[in-house]
Amino acid sequence: MTMKSYLMITGATGGLGSAFVLEAARRGYDLLLTDRVPEGASFADRLSEKFNINVVYQPCDLADDNAREKLLASLKTEGYRFWGLINVAGLDNEGGFLERNRGQILKILQVNILATMDVTHGILPMRDLDQRFRLINVCSMAGFYPMPFKATYAASKRFLLDFSRALREEIKSFGSVTALCPSGMPTTVECMRSMFAQGFWGLATSMNPEDVARITMRAALRGRFLVIPGWINQWIHLISSLVPQSVATKYVAKRWSIARAKQEDPFIITTKNTARCLSKT
């Protein structure tokens, strides 16, 4: 039996991950999905029935080295071939560096950096040689400059941004790499609290995951490298690139200090338009 060519998506049941899944399903792509929750299998079954596509779900905690190794070995043994990979899985713990315990710090690095590199390194040799390979790495606008109170997260996203740019050059003969750098998205209650705490700019720069996925998928298929969804975010990136990093870092520290104080207020505004924030990241 000839194995079909799949698009693999990690973090597939979260807010942005599920948005990418739905965008890909609407386009008729066969999908291999992974996330740490076992109930993702029912999600895959519904997708397969609704869109008449092949959808395979493989539960895996990407923070676990052994689980990742087992997943990749299984995919290789079963003869899977991939024309694309979207690395969505990631963690973000806000707060001062010393406010987080050792386990929290290491887990951010394990998922955001090690897991992304490991999965990418494992899937590329399983690429479909008859198609141009498309890789999307979910980075962040936080990767453009140091961010006090999100130091580890921002540094991990900077790593992914530089890694993506370098890898793009390495695989240009058979594929492309797209780095997605979004601002905030209303995917969890915690992220909504953060957006409201930042006031006007927190809300003005946010975008729905569905729009982000649609914009990014279209750009990746055209071979673009950098995707910053939203004209306000593009403008902020342009302006901030002209500012010395020392100045930008102090400004970010001041903004986050104010936002952190506001986040101590347990009140959060929730409407039908923000109900999606109740979904898992």
NUPAZA-886709 format. One record per atom (N, C-alpha, C): residue in one letter; x, y, z. Coordinates in pm, whole numbers, plus 50000, padded with zeros to 5 digits. Example, Ala and Ser with C-alpha at 12.3 -4.5 7.8 and 13.67 -1.06 7.14 Angstrom:
2
a513194943150780/a512304955050780/a513204967050780/s512854977550708/s513674989450714/s512905000350787/
! end
This chain:
281
m500844988150000/m500005000050000/m500885012550000/t500575022149915/t501345034549906/t500955043750021/m501945048450096/m501675057350208/m501395071450157/k500345077350211/k500015091050173/k501015100650233/s501055112850180/s501945123250231/s501155132150327/y501715134150446/y500995141050553/y501625154550588/l500795162950647/l501255175150714/l501175172350863/m502285173750934/m502315171251078/m502185184351154/i501355184351258/i501145196251341/i501295192351487/t502215198651559/t502365196251702/t501515206351778/g501215203151905/g500355212051982/g498995213751917/a498495202751859/a497355203451767/a496015206251831/t495875204151962/t494575206152025/t494465219552097/g495525227452097/g495485240452163/g494835251152077/g494855263452125/g494185274352055/g494725276751915/l496025279651904/l496625282051773/l496765268951696/g497105258151766/g497265245351700/g495995240751631/s494865241651700/s493595237351640/s493195246551525/a493595259251532/a493325268451421/a494095264251296/f495355260251313/f496135255151201/f495525242151147/v495075233651239/v494465220951198/v493245223351111/l492365232351154/l491145235251078/l491465241650944/e492445250550941/e492835256850815/e493375246450717/a494185237350768/a494745226850682/a493665217050636/a492735213950726/a491655204650691/a490765210450582/r490475223350592/r489655229950490/r490335229450353/r491665229050354/r492415228250228/r492515213950176/g492005204450253/g491995190550208/g493255182750234/y494105187450327/y495365180550355/y495155168750450/d495865157850425/d495905146850520/d496825150950635/l496415147750758/l497085153250875/l497555142650973/l498725145151031/l499185137551146/l499335147551260/l498555145451363/l498485155051474/l499065148951600/t499685157451681/t500175152751810/t499995163651915/d499695159152035/d499585167752153/d499635158452273/r499665164252391/r499835155852509/r498525150052562/v497375154552511/v496085149952563/v495595137852482/p495175127152549/p494725115052477/p493415116952404/e492575126352450/e491265128152387/e491355134652249/g492535137752203/g492695143352069/g492245133751960/a492155120951992/a491735111051893/a490315113551845/s489425117551936/s488045120351896/s487985132751808/f488865142451836/f488975154551753/f489385150551611/a490345141451602/a490815136751471/a489715129551395/d488935121451466/d487845114151401/d486805123651343/r486475134151417/r485485143851370/r485995151251247/l487275154651248/l487875161551133/l487835152751009/s488195140251027/s488225130850915/s486855129350852/e485835128450937/e484475126750887/e483955139450819/k484225150950880/k483695163450826/k484355167550696/f485675165850686/f486405170950569/f486825159850472/n486495147450504/n486825136150416/n488325135450387/i489105136050494/i490565135250483/i491065124650580/n492315120650563/n492945111450658/n493545119550772/v493165116250894/v493695123151011/v494155112751113/v495435113151146/v496015104051245/v496405112151367/y496025107351485/y496405114251609/y497335105451692/q498485111051730/q499465103951811/q499725112051938/p499165107952054/p499415115352178/p500885114552218/c501445125852258/c502855126052298/c503135138552380/d503795136852493/d504265148152572/d505645151752519/l505715162352441/l506975165852375/l508045170552473/a507675173152598/a508665176752698/a509435164552747/d508935152652715/d509525140052757/d510435134752646/d511715134052672/d512675129452571/d512345115452520/n512025106552611/n511715092752572/n510445091852488/a509445099952524/a508185099852448/a508415104952306/r509225115452292/r509545120752158/r510275110352075/e511255103952136/e512035093852064/e511135082452018/k510215078352105/k509295067452071/k508365071451957/l507865083951961/l506985088751855/l507685088951721/l508875094751717/l509605095851590/l509995082151535/a510385073151625/a510745059651582/a509535052451524/s508385054451586/s507155048151538/s506775053151399/l506875066251379/l506535072051249/l507475066851140/k508745065551174/k509715060451077/k509445045751044/t509185037851147/t508925023551127/t507675021251042/e506655029451063/e505395027850990/e505445033850849/g506575040050815/g506775044750679/g506075057650642/y505795066050740/y505125078750710/y506025087750625/r505375095550539/r506055105750460/r505335118950481/f506125129650488/f505565142750520/f505975153150416/w505015161650380/w505345172850292/w505455185850372/g505105185150503/g505185197250583/g505125194350732/l505595204050810/l505595203150957/l505315217051013/i504365217751107/i504075230251177/i504355228051325/n505405234251375/n505795233051516/n505065243751598/v503925239851655/v503135249151734/v503405247551884/a503635235451929/a503775232552072/a504785241852138/g504375247952248/g505255257052319/g504685260752454/l505545265952541/l505125269952676/l505515284352701/d504735290852787/d505015304752823/d504595306952968/n505575307953059/n505295311353198/n505725325753223/e504755334553245/e505105348353272/e505585349853416/g506395359953438/g506885362553573/g508395364253574/g508885370053683/g510325371953697/g511075358753697/f512305359053654/f513115346953642/f513195339453774/l513405346553883/l513535340254014/l512195336554075/e511105340654011/e509775336954059/e509375323054010/r510135317653916/r509835304453861/r510805294153918/n510285282153941/n511165271853994/n511985265453881/r512905257253920/r513815251153824/r513065243153718/g512065235653763/g511305227453670/g510585235553564/q510015246953603/q509305255453508/q510245261353404/i511405265753450/i512385271553357/i512855261053257/l513205249253306/l513715238853218/l512655233853121/k511405233553166/k510345228453078/k510105237752960/i510215250852982/i510095260252871/i511155257252765/l512385255052811/l513475252052718/l513275238552650/q512785228752726/q512575215352670/q511555215452557/v510455222652578/v509385222652478/v509685232452365/n510025244852400/n510195255152298/n511415252952210/i512485247652268/i513725246152192/i514025231552158/l514245223452262/l514685209652237/l513665201552158/a512395202452198/a511375194652128/a511225199151983/t511245212151961/t511105217351824/t512255212651736/m513475213451788/m514625208951709/m514595193951687/d514235186451791/d514225171851783/d513195166951680/v511985172451688/v510935168451594/v511325172351451/t511835184351435/t512255188951301/t513345179951245/h514335176751329/h515445168251286/h514955154251252/g513915149551320/g513405136251293/g512495135451172/i511725146151147/i510745145951039/i511365149050903/l512355157750897/l512955161450768/l513445149450687/p514095139450748/p514495127650670/p513305119350621/m512125121650678/m510915114550635/m510095122750536/r510705132850478/r509975141650387/r509625134350257/d508565138850197/d508125133750066/d509045139749960/l509825131449896/l510805136249799/l510175141649671/d508885139049654/d508195143749533/d507555157449552/q507645162949673/q507035175949700/q508035185149770/r507825198049753/r508645207849823/r508195208449969/f509125207050061/f508795206350203/f508545220350259/r507495221350342/r507145234150405/r507215232650556/l508055240550619/l508205240350765/l507785253850822/i506905253450922/i506485265550992/i506875264151139/n507665273351189/n508005273851331/n507285285651396/v506555282751503/v505865293551573/v506845300251668/c507295311951628/c508175320051712/c507305330151787/s507695342551793/s506905352651864/s507535366251841/m506725376751853/m507295390151852/m508235392151969/a508055384052074/a508945384652190/a510365380752153/g510545374052040/g511875369852000/g512715380851937/f512125392551915/f512855403351850/f513695411651948/y513355410852078/y514095418852176/y513985412452314/p514955415452402/p514895409852538/p513635414552609/m513045405752690/m511805409252761/m511915405952909/p512225415852992/p512205413653136/p510835408353179/f510835399253275/f509635392553328/f509085381853232/k509705380453115/k509435369053026/k510765365052962/a511815365853042/a513175364652989/a513425351152922/t513055340252987/t513315327052931/t512495324652806/y511225328252812/y510335326452697/y510845334252576/a511155347152596/a511615355552486/a512925350152427/a513825345852515/a515105340452467/a514895327552387/s513945319252430/s513675306852356/s513105309852218/k512285320252208/k511715323852079/k512755330451988/r513705337552048/r514815343051970/r515655331651911/f515865321451991/f516585309751943/f515875303751821/l514555302051832/l513795296151721/l513845304851597/l513825317951616/l513885327151503/l515205325851429/d516305325751503/d517625324351441/d517815310451380/f517335300251450/f517405286551399/f516645285351268/s515465291351263/s514625290651142/s515305297351024/r515905308851049/r516575316150940/r517755308150886/a518525302150975/a519685294350931/a519255281650858/l518255274750914/l517795262350852/l517185264950715/r516535276250701/r515935279750571/r516985279750461/e518165284850494/e519245285250396/e519755271150365/e519785262650468/e520295249050450/e519405240450362/i518085242350373/i517175233250301/i516525239850179/k517065251050135/k516425258550027/k516335250649896/s517155240349881/s517105232549758/s515875223549751/f515295220349866/f514125211449864/f512955216349949/g513105228050013/g512005232650097/g512195246950144/s511285251150230/s511345264650285/s510975264350432/v511415274550504/v511095276050646/v510405289550665/t509305289350737/t508565301650768/t508545303650918/a508925315450963/a508915318851105/a507705327751133/l506775322551212/l505595330251251/l505895337651380/c505715350851378/c505975359051496/c504725367051531/p503775360651600/p502545367651636/p502705375351765/s501755384151791/s501635390451922/s500675381952003/g499995387952101/g499095380252185/g497885374852110/m497395363352155/m496185357452098/m495275352952211/p493965354852198/p493025351152305/p492765336252307/t493715328452360/t493565313952360/t493335308152499/t493685315252604/t493455310452741/t493025322052829/v492455318852944/v492065329153040/v493285337253083/e494415330353104/e495625337253148/e496105347353044/c496045343552917/c496505352852813/c495535364552802/m494245362152825/m493285373052823/m493535382852937/r493855377653055/r494175386253168/r495385394953135/s496375388853071/s497575396153034/s497265407152933/m496425404052834/m496075413752731/m495295425552790/f494335422652877/f493575433452940/f494475441953029/a495415435353099/a496315442653189/a497215452353113/q497525449152988/q498375457952908/q497605469652846/g496295469752867/g495485480952820/g495305481152670/f495285493252614/f494985495052472/f495895486852382/w497215487552406/w498145480752317/w498035465652327/g497715460652444/g497535446252459/g496395440952374/l495305448852367/l494155444752288/l494335447952140/a494945459552110/a495095463851971/a496025454751892/t497005448851959/t497975440451888/t497565425751883/s496505422051954/s496085408051955/s495325404451828/m495365391751792/m494645386751675/m494045373151706/n492955369851638/n492345356751655/n493255345951594/p493375334351660/p494205323451608/p493815319251467/e492515319551436/e492055315451304/e492645324351194/d492675337451219/d493245346651122/d494755344651109/v495415342551223/v496855340251222/v497195327751141/a496455317051162/a496705304551090/a496495306150941/r495435312950903/r495125314850761/r496225323050692/i496625334050754/i497665342750698/i498995335150686/t499325327650790/t500605320650792/t500665309350691/m499585301750681/m499565290650585/m499735295650443/r499055306450412/r499155312150277/r500585316850250/a501205323350349/a502575328250331/a503565316850317/a503385306350396/a504315294950392/a504265287950257/l503075286450202/l502945279750072/l503565288049961/r503725301049986/r504385309749888/r505885310749915/g506355304150021/g507775303950050/g508305315750128/r507425323750189/r507885335350266/r508555330850395/f509515338950443/f510195335450567/f509485341250689/l509405354350699/l508905360750821/l507435364550806/v506635360550904/v505225364150906/v504905370951039/i504515383651031/i504065391151148/i502625395351120/p501655388051170/p500255391151139/p499805404351201/g499095412351122/g498535424851172/g499415436851141/w498815447051080/w499625458651040/w500155466251160/i499445466351272/i499955473251391/i501215466351442/n501195453151443/n502375445651487/n503545447651392/q503275448451264/q504335450851166/q504945464751187/w504095474351218/w504575487951243/w505415488351370/i504965481551475/i505725481051600/i507085474651578/h507115463951499/h508385457151471/h509345466451397/l508815473851301/l509655483051224/l510235493951313/i509385500051395/i509845510851483/i510835505551586/s510525494151647/s511395488751752/s512765484651697/s512825481251568/s514115477351509/s515065489251499/l514525501351509/l515345513451501/l515785518351639/v515265512051744/v515555516251881/v516645507451940/p517655513152007/p518685504952072/p518055494852168/q518605482752172/q518005472352255/q517985476052403/s518985483452448/s519005487352589/s517805496152623/v517445504952531/v516285513652551/v514995505452545/a514915496652445/a513715488352430/a513505479352552/t514605474152606/t514495465252722/t513955472652843/k514415484852865/k513915492752978/k512445496152960/y512055499152836/y510655502352809/y509765490252834/v510205478552787/v509435466352807/v509315463152956/a510395465053030/a510375462453174/a509345471353244/k509285483953203/k508325493253263/k506895489153231/r506645485753105/r505295481553064/r504855469053137/w505745459153147/w505375446653212/w505195448553362/s505945457653423/s505775460453566/s504375465753593/i503925474853507/i502575480453522/i501525469753497/a501735461853393/a500765451253359/a500675440753468/r501815437353528/r501815427253634/r501035432053755/a501125444953784/a500375450553897/a498875449653870/k498485452253746/k497065451653710/k496555437353711/q497415427653678/q496985413753673/q496645408153810/e497065414953915/e496735410354049/e495255411954079/d494565420453999/d493125421954012/d492455409353958/p491695402054039/p491095389453993/p489985391253891/f489535403653869/f488435405953776/f488915404753633/i488155397853550/i488465397153408/i487175398153330/i487195405853224/i486005407453141/i485925395753045/t484795388853044/t484605377652954/t483285379152882/t483315378852750/t482105379752670/t482075368352573/k481015367552493/k480935356852394/k482055357952292/n482595370152273/n483675371952176/n485015367352230/t485115365552363/t486375361152421/t486255347252481/a485155340552450/a484935327252506/a486015317452463/r486635319952349/r487665310852300/r488855310452394/c489005320452479/c490145320452570/c490035309352673/l488865303152683/l488695292152776/l489265279152723/s489665279252594/s490255267252537/s491695265852582/k492255254052566/k493635251352607/k494605258052511/t495765262552565/t496775268852480/t497275258952376/
! end
